[in-house]
Amino acid sequence: MQQLYNMIKDSVSGYAVLHTSYRFMKTNVNHNQRLLYCATNHLCIYALAILRLRL
């Protein structure tokens, strides 16, 4: 799992997603919105990983 995470983190799109989520978390937003964004963000990361593994 850690290897998979590192592979995504090394990709440009993966980095952009993580960076965007970090900036989003720093802003003062509703707690429920933050949780929803995090869940969606993790789904996107897993989708990227699956796509990369299939190629």
Secondary structure, DSSP 8 states (H G I E B T S, - for coil): -HHHHHHHHHSHHHHHHHHHHHHHHHS---HHHHHHHHHHHHHHHHHHHHHHHH-
